[in-house]
Amino acid sequence: MPAGDIDILVKKRNEVKVFDDALACFDCLVAPTFLEDMRQYYTEYKIRGVEVGISTVEIETDKDWIETYGPGPWIHYVLLPCGSYMVPAVKLELRLITKMYRNRPERYNPIIEFLRNKGHDESLLRRGIRGIPENFQNIMLSRLSSR
């Protein structure tokens, strides 16, 4: 699935600053700043033509199905190989939930196809899609279970 950018989520503001210092030789698009309306501390760079954002999201919740805050991204992740490293990435179920809420079929359809073929955490998805219209939930869950 093509990605338009890279988003890195960290827990603390000083971790954003560490990235900011490390990326100082690249083009800074957004200097480290607190984005009040989004409640996140954020910086963004352009690295070899790719926009790379590093942020905290400072919203408290106990919901584990939200992609960018609360416990979700810290407990629902997969390790992906990146050269000689294993890098944690948010589970696709969380991405699917976000893209469905945002009504982004160009993003959620490839995720559904991937999860349909590779398997998915249905319990996590059911918790996350409760606010989506029921008929839409049923269509998505049906597509995930058909092979």
TIRO-2110 file (N, C-alpha, C; in Angstrom, 1 decimal):
// TIRO-2110
0.9, -1.2, 0.0, N, 1, A
0.0, 0.0, 0.0, CA, 1, A
0.9, 1.2, 0.0, C, 1, A
0.7, 2.1, -1.0, N, 2, A
1.6, 3.3, -1.0, CA, 2, A
1.3, 4.2, 0.2, C, 2, A
2.4, 4.8, 0.7, N, 3, A
2.3, 5.8, 1.7, CA, 3, A
2.7, 7.1, 1.2, C, 3, A
2.0, 8.2, 1.5, N, 4, A
2.3, 9.5, 1.0, CA, 4, A
3.3, 10.2, 1.9, C, 4, A
3.5, 9.8, 3.1, N, 5, A
4.4, 10.4, 4.1, CA, 5, A
4.7, 9.4, 5.2, C, 5, A
5.5, 9.9, 6.1, N, 6, A
5.8, 9.1, 7.3, CA, 6, A
5.5, 9.8, 8.5, C, 6, A
4.7, 9.2, 9.4, N, 7, A
4.3, 9.8, 10.7, CA, 7, A
4.9, 9.0, 11.8, C, 7, A
5.7, 9.7, 12.7, N, 8, A
6.3, 9.0, 13.8, CA, 8, A
5.6, 9.6, 15.1, C, 8, A
5.1, 8.7, 15.9, N, 9, A
4.4, 9.0, 17.2, CA, 9, A
5.4, 8.7, 18.3, C, 9, A
5.6, 9.7, 19.2, N, 10, A
6.4, 9.5, 20.4, CA, 10, A
5.5, 9.9, 21.6, C, 10, A
6.0, 9.5, 22.8, N, 11, A
5.2, 9.7, 24.0, CA, 11, A
5.5, 11.1, 24.6, C, 11, A
6.7, 11.6, 24.5, N, 12, A
7.1, 12.8, 25.2, CA, 12, A
7.6, 13.9, 24.3, C, 12, A
7.4, 15.1, 24.7, N, 13, A
7.8, 16.3, 23.9, CA, 13, A
9.3, 16.3, 23.7, C, 13, A
10.1, 15.9, 24.7, N, 14, A
11.6, 15.9, 24.5, CA, 14, A
12.0, 14.9, 23.4, C, 14, A
11.2, 13.8, 23.2, N, 15, A
11.5, 12.9, 22.1, CA, 15, A
11.3, 13.6, 20.7, C, 15, A
10.4, 14.5, 20.6, N, 16, A
10.2, 15.2, 19.4, CA, 16, A
11.5, 16.1, 19.2, C, 16, A
12.0, 16.7, 20.2, N, 17, A
13.2, 17.5, 20.2, CA, 17, A
14.4, 16.7, 19.7, C, 17, A
14.5, 15.4, 20.2, N, 18, A
15.6, 14.6, 19.8, CA, 18, A
15.6, 14.3, 18.3, C, 18, A
14.4, 14.1, 17.7, N, 19, A
14.3, 13.9, 16.3, CA, 19, A
14.7, 15.2, 15.6, C, 19, A
14.2, 16.3, 16.1, N, 20, A
14.4, 17.6, 15.5, CA, 20, A
16.0, 17.9, 15.5, C, 20, A
16.7, 17.6, 16.5, N, 21, A
18.1, 17.7, 16.5, CA, 21, A
18.8, 16.8, 15.5, C, 21, A
18.3, 15.6, 15.4, N, 22, A
18.9, 14.6, 14.5, CA, 22, A
18.7, 14.9, 13.0, C, 22, A
17.6, 15.6, 12.8, N, 23, A
17.2, 15.9, 11.4, CA, 23, A
17.5, 17.3, 10.9, C, 23, A
18.3, 18.0, 11.7, N, 24, A
18.7, 19.4, 11.5, CA, 24, A
19.3, 19.7, 10.1, C, 24, A
19.9, 18.7, 9.5, N, 25, A
20.5, 18.9, 8.2, CA, 25, A
19.5, 18.8, 7.0, C, 25, A
18.3, 18.5, 7.3, N, 26, A
17.2, 18.4, 6.3, CA, 26, A
16.4, 19.6, 6.3, C, 26, A
15.5, 19.8, 5.3, N, 27, A
14.6, 20.9, 5.3, CA, 27, A
13.5, 20.8, 6.3, C, 27, A
13.5, 21.7, 7.2, N, 28, A
12.4, 21.8, 8.3, CA, 28, A
11.2, 22.5, 7.7, C, 28, A
10.1, 21.8, 7.7, N, 29, A
8.8, 22.3, 7.2, CA, 29, A
8.0, 23.0, 8.3, C, 29, A
8.1, 22.4, 9.5, N, 30, A
7.4, 22.9, 10.7, CA, 30, A
8.3, 22.8, 11.9, C, 30, A
8.8, 23.9, 12.4, N, 31, A
9.6, 23.8, 13.6, CA, 31, A
8.8, 23.2, 14.8, C, 31, A
9.5, 22.6, 15.7, N, 32, A
8.7, 22.0, 16.9, CA, 32, A
7.8, 23.1, 17.5, C, 32, A
6.5, 22.7, 17.6, N, 33, A
5.5, 23.6, 18.1, CA, 33, A
4.4, 22.8, 18.7, C, 33, A
3.6, 23.4, 19.6, N, 34, A
2.4, 22.8, 20.1, CA, 34, A
1.3, 23.3, 19.3, C, 34, A
0.6, 22.3, 18.7, N, 35, A
-0.6, 22.6, 17.9, CA, 35, A
-1.8, 22.5, 18.8, C, 35, A
-2.3, 23.6, 19.3, N, 36, A
-3.3, 23.7, 20.3, CA, 36, A
-4.6, 23.0, 19.9, C, 36, A
-5.1, 23.2, 18.7, N, 37, A
-6.4, 22.6, 18.2, CA, 37, A
-6.3, 21.1, 18.1, C, 37, A
-5.1, 20.6, 17.8, N, 38, A
-4.9, 19.1, 17.7, CA, 38, A
-4.3, 18.5, 18.9, C, 38, A
-3.9, 19.3, 19.9, N, 39, A
-3.3, 18.9, 21.1, CA, 39, A
-2.1, 18.0, 20.9, C, 39, A
-1.2, 18.4, 20.1, N, 40, A
-0.1, 17.6, 19.8, CA, 40, A
1.2, 18.6, 19.6, C, 40, A
2.3, 18.0, 20.1, N, 41, A
3.6, 18.7, 19.9, CA, 41, A
4.2, 18.1, 18.6, C, 41, A
4.6, 18.9, 17.7, N, 42, A
4.8, 18.5, 16.3, CA, 42, A
6.0, 19.2, 15.6, C, 42, A
6.7, 18.4, 14.8, N, 43, A
7.7, 19.0, 13.9, CA, 43, A
7.6, 18.2, 12.6, C, 43, A
8.0, 18.8, 11.5, N, 44, A
7.9, 18.1, 10.2, CA, 44, A
9.2, 18.5, 9.4, C, 44, A
9.7, 17.5, 8.7, N, 45, A
10.8, 17.6, 7.8, CA, 45, A
10.5, 17.0, 6.5, C, 45, A
11.3, 17.5, 5.5, N, 46, A
11.3, 16.9, 4.1, CA, 46, A
12.6, 16.2, 4.0, C, 46, A
12.6, 14.9, 3.8, N, 47, A
13.8, 14.1, 3.7, CA, 47, A
13.7, 13.3, 2.4, C, 47, A
14.6, 13.7, 1.5, N, 48, A
14.7, 13.0, 0.1, CA, 48, A
13.3, 13.0, -0.5, C, 48, A
12.6, 14.1, -0.4, N, 49, A
11.3, 14.3, -1.1, CA, 49, A
10.1, 13.7, -0.3, C, 49, A
10.3, 13.1, 0.9, N, 50, A
9.3, 12.5, 1.7, CA, 50, A
9.1, 13.4, 2.9, C, 50, A
7.8, 13.8, 3.2, N, 51, A
7.5, 14.5, 4.4, CA, 51, A
7.4, 13.6, 5.6, C, 51, A
8.2, 13.9, 6.6, N, 52, A
8.3, 13.1, 7.8, CA, 52, A
7.8, 14.0, 9.0, C, 52, A
6.8, 13.6, 9.7, N, 53, A
6.2, 14.3, 10.8, CA, 53, A
6.5, 13.5, 12.1, C, 53, A
6.9, 14.2, 13.1, N, 54, A
7.1, 13.5, 14.4, CA, 54, A
6.3, 14.3, 15.4, C, 54, A
5.5, 13.6, 16.2, N, 55, A
4.6, 14.2, 17.2, CA, 55, A
4.3, 13.4, 18.4, C, 55, A
3.8, 14.1, 19.4, N, 56, A
3.1, 13.5, 20.5, CA, 56, A
1.6, 13.8, 20.2, C, 56, A
0.7, 13.1, 20.8, N, 57, A
-0.7, 13.5, 20.8, CA, 57, A
-1.1, 13.5, 22.3, C, 57, A
-1.4, 14.6, 22.8, N, 58, A
-1.6, 14.8, 24.2, CA, 58, A
-3.1, 14.8, 24.6, C, 58, A
-3.8, 13.7, 24.4, N, 59, A
-5.2, 13.5, 24.7, CA, 59, A
-5.3, 12.2, 25.5, C, 59, A
-5.9, 12.3, 26.7, N, 60, A
-6.1, 11.2, 27.5, CA, 60, A
-7.3, 10.4, 27.2, C, 60, A
-7.2, 9.1, 27.1, N, 61, A
-8.3, 8.2, 26.9, CA, 61, A
-7.9, 6.8, 27.3, C, 61, A
-8.8, 5.9, 27.7, N, 62, A
-8.5, 4.6, 27.9, CA, 62, A
-8.9, 3.7, 26.8, C, 62, A
-9.5, 4.3, 25.7, N, 63, A
-9.9, 3.5, 24.5, CA, 63, A
-8.6, 3.0, 23.8, C, 63, A
-8.6, 1.7, 23.5, N, 64, A
-7.4, 1.2, 22.9, CA, 64, A
-7.5, 1.1, 21.4, C, 64, A
-8.5, 1.5, 20.8, N, 65, A
-8.7, 1.4, 19.3, CA, 65, A
-8.4, 2.7, 18.6, C, 65, A
-7.9, 3.7, 19.2, N, 66, A
-7.6, 4.9, 18.5, CA, 66, A
-6.1, 4.9, 18.0, C, 66, A
-5.9, 5.3, 16.8, N, 67, A
-4.6, 5.1, 16.2, CA, 67, A
-3.5, 6.0, 16.7, C, 67, A
-3.8, 7.2, 17.2, N, 68, A
-2.8, 8.2, 17.5, CA, 68, A
-2.7, 8.6, 19.0, C, 68, A
-3.6, 8.2, 19.8, N, 69, A
-3.4, 8.5, 21.2, CA, 69, A
-4.1, 7.5, 22.1, C, 69, A
-3.9, 7.6, 23.4, N, 70, A
-4.3, 6.6, 24.3, CA, 70, A
-3.4, 5.4, 24.2, C, 70, A
-3.8, 4.3, 24.8, N, 71, A
-2.9, 3.1, 24.8, CA, 71, A
-2.8, 2.4, 23.4, C, 71, A
-3.7, 2.6, 22.5, N, 72, A
-3.8, 1.9, 21.3, CA, 72, A
-2.5, 1.7, 20.5, C, 72, A
-1.9, 2.8, 20.1, N, 73, A
-0.6, 2.6, 19.3, CA, 73, A
0.5, 2.0, 20.1, C, 73, A
0.4, 2.0, 21.4, N, 74, A
1.5, 1.4, 22.2, CA, 74, A
1.3, -0.1, 22.5, C, 74, A
0.1, -0.6, 22.3, N, 75, A
-0.2, -2.0, 22.6, CA, 75, A
-0.6, -2.8, 21.3, C, 75, A
-1.1, -2.1, 20.3, N, 76, A
-1.5, -2.7, 19.1, CA, 76, A
-0.6, -2.3, 17.9, C, 76, A
0.5, -3.0, 17.8, N, 77, A
1.5, -2.7, 16.8, CA, 77, A
2.1, -4.0, 16.3, C, 77, A
2.8, -3.8, 15.2, N, 78, A
3.6, -5.0, 14.6, CA, 78, A
5.0, -4.5, 14.4, C, 78, A
5.9, -5.4, 14.4, N, 79, A
7.3, -5.1, 14.1, CA, 79, A
7.6, -5.4, 12.6, C, 79, A
8.1, -4.3, 11.9, N, 80, A
8.4, -4.5, 10.5, CA, 80, A
9.9, -4.4, 10.3, C, 80, A
10.4, -5.2, 9.4, N, 81, A
11.9, -5.1, 9.1, CA, 81, A
12.2, -3.8, 8.3, C, 81, A
13.2, -3.1, 8.7, N, 82, A
13.7, -1.9, 8.1, CA, 82, A
15.2, -2.0, 8.1, C, 82, A
15.8, -2.5, 7.0, N, 83, A
17.2, -2.8, 7.0, CA, 83, A
17.5, -3.8, 8.1, C, 83, A
18.5, -3.5, 9.0, N, 84, A
18.8, -4.5, 10.0, CA, 84, A
18.0, -4.3, 11.3, C, 84, A
17.0, -3.4, 11.3, N, 85, A
16.2, -3.0, 12.4, CA, 85, A
14.8, -3.6, 12.3, C, 85, A
14.2, -3.7, 13.5, N, 86, A
12.7, -4.0, 13.5, CA, 86, A
12.0, -2.8, 14.1, C, 86, A
11.1, -2.2, 13.3, N, 87, A
10.5, -1.0, 13.6, CA, 87, A
9.1, -1.2, 14.0, C, 87, A
8.6, -0.7, 15.1, N, 88, A
7.2, -0.9, 15.5, CA, 88, A
6.3, 0.0, 14.6, C, 88, A
5.2, -0.5, 14.1, N, 89, A
4.3, 0.2, 13.3, CA, 89, A
2.9, -0.1, 13.8, C, 89, A
2.0, 0.9, 13.8, N, 90, A
0.6, 0.7, 14.3, CA, 90, A
0.0, -0.4, 13.4, C, 90, A
-0.8, -1.2, 14.1, N, 91, A
-1.5, -2.3, 13.5, CA, 91, A
-2.5, -1.7, 12.4, C, 91, A
-2.6, -2.4, 11.3, N, 92, A
-3.5, -2.0, 10.3, CA, 92, A
-5.0, -1.9, 10.7, C, 92, A
-5.4, -2.6, 11.7, N, 93, A
-6.7, -2.5, 12.2, CA, 93, A
-7.0, -1.1, 12.7, C, 93, A
-6.0, -0.5, 13.4, N, 94, A
-6.2, 0.9, 13.9, CA, 94, A
-6.2, 1.9, 12.7, C, 94, A
-5.4, 1.6, 11.7, N, 95, A
-5.4, 2.5, 10.5, CA, 95, A
-6.8, 2.4, 9.8, C, 95, A
-7.3, 1.1, 9.7, N, 96, A
-8.6, 0.9, 9.1, CA, 96, A
-9.7, 1.7, 9.8, C, 96, A
-9.7, 1.6, 11.1, N, 97, A
-10.7, 2.3, 11.9, CA, 97, A
-10.7, 3.8, 11.6, C, 97, A
-9.5, 4.4, 11.6, N, 98, A
-9.3, 5.8, 11.3, CA, 98, A
-9.8, 6.2, 9.9, C, 98, A
-9.4, 5.4, 8.9, N, 99, A
-9.8, 5.7, 7.6, CA, 99, A
-11.3, 5.5, 7.3, C, 99, A
-11.9, 4.6, 8.1, N, 100, A
-13.4, 4.4, 7.9, CA, 100, A
-14.1, 5.6, 8.6, C, 100, A
-13.6, 6.1, 9.7, N, 101, A
-14.2, 7.3, 10.3, CA, 101, A
-14.1, 8.5, 9.4, C, 101, A
-13.0, 8.6, 8.8, N, 102, A
-12.7, 9.7, 7.9, CA, 102, A
-13.3, 9.5, 6.5, C, 102, A
-14.0, 8.4, 6.3, N, 103, A
-14.6, 8.0, 5.0, CA, 103, A
-13.6, 8.2, 3.8, C, 103, A
-12.5, 7.5, 4.0, N, 104, A
-11.4, 7.5, 3.0, CA, 104, A
-11.3, 6.1, 2.3, C, 104, A
-12.3, 5.8, 1.4, N, 105, A
-12.3, 4.5, 0.7, CA, 105, A
-11.0, 4.2, 0.0, C, 105, A
-10.4, 5.2, -0.6, N, 106, A
-9.1, 4.9, -1.3, CA, 106, A
-8.0, 4.4, -0.4, C, 106, A
-8.2, 4.7, 0.9, N, 107, A
-7.3, 4.2, 2.0, CA, 107, A
-7.8, 2.9, 2.6, C, 107, A
-9.1, 2.9, 3.0, N, 108, A
-9.5, 1.7, 3.7, CA, 108, A
-9.7, 0.5, 2.9, C, 108, A
-10.1, 0.6, 1.6, N, 109, A
-10.3, -0.6, 0.7, CA, 109, A
-9.0, -1.4, 0.6, C, 109, A
-7.8, -0.9, 0.3, N, 110, A
-6.6, -1.7, 0.3, CA, 110, A
-6.3, -2.4, 1.7, C, 110, A
-6.6, -1.7, 2.8, N, 111, A
-6.4, -2.3, 4.1, CA, 111, A
-7.3, -3.5, 4.3, C, 111, A
-8.6, -3.3, 3.9, N, 112, A
-9.6, -4.4, 4.0, CA, 112, A
-9.1, -5.6, 3.2, C, 112, A
-8.6, -5.4, 2.0, N, 113, A
-8.1, -6.5, 1.2, CA, 113, A
-6.9, -7.2, 1.8, C, 113, A
-6.0, -6.4, 2.3, N, 114, A
-4.8, -7.0, 3.0, CA, 114, A
-5.2, -7.8, 4.2, C, 114, A
-6.1, -7.2, 5.1, N, 115, A
-6.5, -7.9, 6.3, CA, 115, A
-7.3, -9.2, 6.0, C, 115, A
-8.1, -9.1, 4.9, N, 116, A
-8.9, -10.2, 4.5, CA, 116, A
-8.0, -11.4, 4.2, C, 116, A
-6.9, -11.1, 3.5, N, 117, A
-6.0, -12.2, 3.1, CA, 117, A
-5.0, -12.6, 4.2, C, 117, A
-4.7, -11.8, 5.1, N, 118, A
-3.7, -12.1, 6.1, CA, 118, A
-4.2, -12.3, 7.5, C, 118, A
-5.5, -12.0, 7.7, N, 119, A
-6.1, -12.2, 9.0, CA, 119, A
-6.2, -10.8, 9.8, C, 119, A
-7.0, -10.8, 10.8, N, 120, A
-7.3, -9.5, 11.5, CA, 120, A
-7.8, -9.8, 12.9, C, 120, A
-7.7, -8.8, 13.7, N, 121, A
-8.2, -8.8, 15.1, CA, 121, A
-9.6, -8.3, 15.1, C, 121, A
-10.6, -9.2, 15.0, N, 122, A
-12.0, -8.7, 14.9, CA, 122, A
-12.5, -8.0, 16.1, C, 122, A
-12.0, -8.5, 17.3, N, 123, A
-12.5, -7.9, 18.5, CA, 123, A
-12.0, -6.4, 18.6, C, 123, A
-10.8, -6.1, 18.2, N, 124, A
-10.3, -4.7, 18.1, CA, 124, A
-11.1, -3.9, 17.1, C, 124, A
-11.4, -4.5, 16.0, N, 125, A
-12.2, -3.7, 15.0, CA, 125, A
-13.6, -3.4, 15.5, C, 125, A
-14.2, -4.4, 16.1, N, 126, A
-15.6, -4.2, 16.6, CA, 126, A
-15.6, -3.1, 17.6, C, 126, A
-14.6, -3.1, 18.5, N, 127, A
-14.6, -2.0, 19.5, CA, 127, A
-14.4, -0.6, 18.8, C, 127, A
-13.6, -0.6, 17.8, N, 128, A
-13.3, 0.7, 17.2, CA, 128, A
-14.4, 1.2, 16.2, C, 128, A
-15.2, 0.4, 15.7, N, 129, A
-16.2, 0.8, 14.7, CA, 129, A
-17.6, 1.1, 15.2, C, 129, A
-17.7, 1.1, 16.5, N, 130, A
-19.1, 1.2, 17.1, CA, 130, A
-19.8, 2.5, 16.7, C, 130, A
-19.0, 3.6, 16.4, N, 131, A
-19.6, 4.9, 16.1, CA, 131, A
-19.9, 5.0, 14.6, C, 131, A
-19.6, 4.0, 13.8, N, 132, A
-19.8, 4.0, 12.4, CA, 132, A
-21.2, 3.5, 12.1, C, 132, A
-22.0, 4.0, 11.1, N, 133, A
-23.3, 3.4, 10.9, CA, 133, A
-23.3, 1.9, 10.7, C, 133, A
-24.3, 1.2, 11.4, N, 134, A
-24.3, -0.2, 11.5, CA, 134, A
-24.2, -0.9, 10.1, C, 134, A
-24.9, -0.4, 9.1, N, 135, A
-24.9, -1.0, 7.8, CA, 135, A
-23.5, -1.0, 7.2, C, 135, A
-22.7, 0.1, 7.5, N, 136, A
-21.4, 0.2, 7.0, CA, 136, A
-20.5, -0.8, 7.7, C, 136, A
-20.7, -0.9, 9.1, N, 137, A
-19.9, -1.9, 9.9, CA, 137, A
-20.1, -3.3, 9.3, C, 137, A
-21.4, -3.6, 9.0, N, 138, A
-21.7, -5.0, 8.5, CA, 138, A
-21.0, -5.3, 7.2, C, 138, A
-21.0, -4.3, 6.3, N, 139, A
-20.4, -4.4, 5.0, CA, 139, A
-18.9, -4.7, 5.2, C, 139, A
-18.3, -3.9, 6.0, N, 140, A
-16.8, -4.0, 6.2, CA, 140, A
-16.5, -5.4, 6.8, C, 140, A
-17.2, -5.8, 7.9, N, 141, A
-16.9, -7.0, 8.5, CA, 141, A
-17.2, -8.2, 7.6, C, 141, A
-18.2, -8.1, 6.7, N, 142, A
-18.5, -9.1, 5.7, CA, 142, A
-17.4, -9.2, 4.7, C, 142, A
-16.9, -8.1, 4.3, N, 143, A
-15.8, -8.1, 3.3, CA, 143, A
-14.5, -8.7, 3.9, C, 143, A
-14.3, -8.5, 5.2, N, 144, A
-13.1, -9.0, 5.9, CA, 144, A
-13.2, -10.5, 6.0, C, 144, A
-14.4, -11.1, 6.2, N, 145, A
-14.5, -12.5, 6.4, CA, 145, A
-14.7, -13.3, 5.2, C, 145, A
-14.9, -12.7, 4.0, N, 146, A
-15.1, -13.4, 2.8, CA, 146, A
-13.7, -13.8, 2.2, C, 146, A
-13.6, -15.0, 1.7, N, 147, A
-12.3, -15.4, 1.0, CA, 147, A
-12.6, -16.0, -0.3, C, 147, A
END
